């Protein structure tokens, strides 16, 4: 079952953009997908398929205009305090995403180990914690995406975002098998 609201950190956002399938993935991921203002500012460039080509500027305006992605900001003193606390251990985008997810009881989509650990410690369980591999797999299975299209999306993430899930990821073997 998809969460009502999820907030994506910069690494997940960049991975999904790199896939070339972000619209479909977000449409199956949650009722609402958000990024915080810090993540919007951190998501500047994406690698192209050609290692010799210049980086591709990221433009989120069409995703925001369509409502597939919404930008949120820190609200209230409690959220601001959480943000400051987590900013001492994480990048701004991860810290702000974590603070908002905790404060508003949203799901958090992150692949960053430390952010995942801190979120799990704060909420006590993995029910609201999401990864790139989980989002892509949910899209592939829920939408019955042809295997060649799934493979292309995963290889795009590996090439353009330089991301592959760690071997400890529950979807690691699915990812590897899907790339064959």
JOJO-V812673 format. One record per pair of residues at least 6 apart in sequence whose ideal C-beta (glycine too) atoms are under 7 Angstrom apart, sorted by the first residue. I is the first residue (numbers start at 1). GAP is how many residues later the second one is. D is the distance in Angstrom with one decimal. If there is no record, write none. Layout:
# JOJO-V812673
I_GAP_D ; I_GAP_D
This chain:
# JOJO-V812673
2_27_6.1 ; 2_28_5.2 ; 3_27_4.9 ; 3_104_3.9 ; 3_125_6.7 ; 4_26_6.6 ; 4_27_4.8 ; 4_28_7.0 ; 5_25_6.1 ; 5_26_6.4 ; 5_27_4.6 ; 5_29_6.7 ; 5_101_4.6 ; 5_102_6.9 ; 6_23_6.3 ; 6_24_4.2 ; 6_27_5.6 ; 6_100_6.1 ; 6_101_4.0 ; 6_103_5.3 ; 6_124_6.1 ; 7_27_4.7 ; 7_28_6.8 ; 7_29_6.6 ; 7_90_5.0 ; 7_93_5.6 ; 7_94_5.1 ; 7_99_5.0 ; 7_101_6.0 ; 7_102_6.9 ; 8_25_6.3 ; 8_27_5.4 ; 8_31_6.9 ; 8_101_4.4 ; 9_30_5.9 ; 9_84_5.5 ; 9_85_5.0 ; 9_88_4.5 ; 9_100_6.7 ; 9_101_4.4 ; 9_103_6.6 ; 9_106_6.6 ; 10_29_4.7 ; 10_32_4.4 ; 10_33_5.3 ; 10_83_4.4 ; 11_99_6.6 ; 11_100_5.0 ; 11_101_5.8 ; 12_97_4.5 ; 12_98_6.0 ; 12_99_6.0 ; 12_120_5.2 ; 13_22_5.9 ; 13_26_6.1 ; 13_30_5.4 ; 14_29_6.1 ; 14_32_6.4 ; 14_147_5.1 ; 15_117_4.3 ; 15_142_5.1 ; 15_146_4.7 ; 15_148_5.1 ; 16_6_4.4 ; 16_9_5.4 ; 16_116_7.0 ; 16_119_6.8 ; 17_29_5.6 ; 17_41_6.3 ; 18_28_5.9 ; 18_138_5.4 ; 18_139_4.9 ; 18_142_3.7 ; 18_143_3.8 ; 19_6_6.7 ; 19_117_6.6 ; 19_134_4.1 ; 19_137_5.3 ; 19_138_5.1 ; 20_133_6.2 ; 20_136_5.2 ; 21_118_6.8 ; 21_132_4.7 ; 22_41_6.9 ; 23_45_6.1 ; 24_115_5.6 ; 24_119_6.3 ; 25_110_5.5 ; 25_111_6.2 ; 25_114_4.4 ; 26_7_4.9 ; 26_42_4.7 ; 26_43_6.5 ; 27_41_6.6 ; 28_110_5.9 ; 28_111_4.8 ; 28_114_4.8 ; 28_115_6.0 ; 29_106_5.3 ; 29_109_6.6 ; 30_77_6.7 ; 32_38_6.4 ; 33_35_6.5 ; 33_36_5.5 ; 34_36_4.9 ; 34_38_4.9 ; 35_34_6.2 ; 35_36_5.9 ; 36_36_5.7 ; 36_37_6.9 ; 36_57_6.7 ; 36_60_4.3 ; 36_61_5.3 ; 36_64_5.7 ; 37_34_6.0 ; 37_36_5.1 ; 38_54_4.3 ; 38_55_4.3 ; 38_58_4.4 ; 39_54_4.1 ; 39_58_6.2 ; 40_20_6.6 ; 40_31_5.4 ; 42_51_4.6 ; 43_15_5.0 ; 43_17_6.9 ; 44_13_7.0 ; 44_14_6.0 ; 45_10_3.9 ; 45_11_6.5 ; 45_12_6.2 ; 45_13_6.2 ; 46_9_6.8 ; 46_10_4.7 ; 46_12_5.5 ; 46_114_5.9 ; 47_8_6.3 ; 47_113_4.6 ; 48_8_5.3 ; 48_112_6.9 ; 49_110_6.0 ; 49_111_6.6 ; 60_9_6.4 ; 63_6_4.1 ; 64_6_6.9 ; 64_7_6.4 ; 72_28_6.2 ; 74_6_5.3 ; 74_9_5.5 ; 74_22_6.4 ; 74_25_6.9 ; 74_26_7.0 ; 78_25_6.2 ; 79_20_5.5 ; 79_21_6.4 ; 79_24_4.5 ; 82_17_3.7 ; 82_20_6.1 ; 82_21_6.1 ; 83_12_5.6 ; 83_13_5.3 ; 83_16_4.0 ; 86_9_3.8 ; 86_12_5.1 ; 86_13_5.7 ; 86_32_6.7 ; 87_8_4.1 ; 89_25_6.6 ; 89_29_6.9 ; 90_8_6.8 ; 90_24_6.3 ; 90_25_5.6 ; 94_16_6.4 ; 94_18_5.6 ; 94_21_4.5 ; 97_11_6.3 ; 97_13_6.8 ; 98_10_6.3 ; 98_17_5.8 ; 98_20_6.4 ; 98_21_5.8 ; 100_6_6.6 ; 101_6_6.9 ; 101_7_3.9 ; 101_18_6.9 ; 102_20_5.5 ; 107_21_4.4 ; 107_23_5.4 ; 108_11_5.2 ; 108_20_6.3 ; 108_21_5.8 ; 108_22_6.8 ; 109_21_4.2 ; 109_26_6.5 ; 110_6_5.9 ; 111_20_5.4 ; 111_21_5.3 ; 111_52_6.9 ; 116_13_6.1 ; 119_10_5.7 ; 120_6_6.4 ; 120_9_6.3 ; 131_34_6.7 ; 131_38_6.3 ; 132_25_7.0 ; 132_31_6.5 ; 132_33_6.9 ; 133_32_4.4 ; 133_36_5.4 ; 133_38_3.6 ; 133_42_5.5 ; 134_37_6.0 ; 136_17_6.4 ; 136_18_6.8 ; 137_34_5.2 ; 137_37_5.8 ; 139_6_6.6 ; 140_10_4.5 ; 147_31_6.9 ; 150_28_5.2 ; 151_27_5.8 ; 151_28_5.8 ; 154_21_6.1 ; 154_24_5.7 ; 154_25_5.2 ; 155_24_6.1 ; 157_6_5.4 ; 158_6_5.4 ; 164_11_6.9 ; 165_6_6.1 ; 165_7_5.0 ; 165_10_5.5 ; 166_6_6.9
